[in-house]
Amino acid sequence: MSINIHSVQTIRNKNISTEITVQWLVV
């Protein structure tokens, strides 16, 4: 369970980073 939760958090963090990068590219 803990590993799965950690994995989900990591994926979310990567998604957030990707969104931030996309915003910078758009700007």
C-alpha positions as a Python dict, from the first residue, in 0.01 Angstrom:
ca = {
    (1, 'M'): (0, 0, 0),
    (2, 'S'): (269, 248, 102),
    (3, 'I'): (469, 178, -214),
    (4, 'N'): (158, 222, -430),
    (5, 'I'): (71, 551, -259),
    (6, 'H'): (428, 674, -303),
    (7, 'S'): (416, 579, -671),
    (8, 'V'): (93, 771, -718),
    (9, 'Q'): (244, 1077, -549),
    (10, 'T'): (548, 1055, -774),
    (11, 'I'): (330, 1031, -1084),
    (12, 'R'): (129, 1332, -970),
    (13, 'N'): (448, 1528, -908),
    (14, 'K'): (570, 1443, -1257),
    (15, 'N'): (237, 1552, -1402),
    (16, 'I'): (257, 1882, -1213),
    (17, 'S'): (610, 1939, -1342),
    (18, 'T'): (495, 1864, -1695),
    (19, 'E'): (205, 2107, -1662),
    (20, 'I'): (441, 2378, -1535),
    (21, 'T'): (677, 2315, -1827),
    (22, 'V'): (389, 2333, -2074),
    (23, 'Q'): (275, 2664, -1921),
    (24, 'W'): (626, 2806, -1963),
    (25, 'L'): (635, 2689, -2324),
    (26, 'V'): (295, 2846, -2391),
    (27, 'V'): (405, 3174, -2236),
}
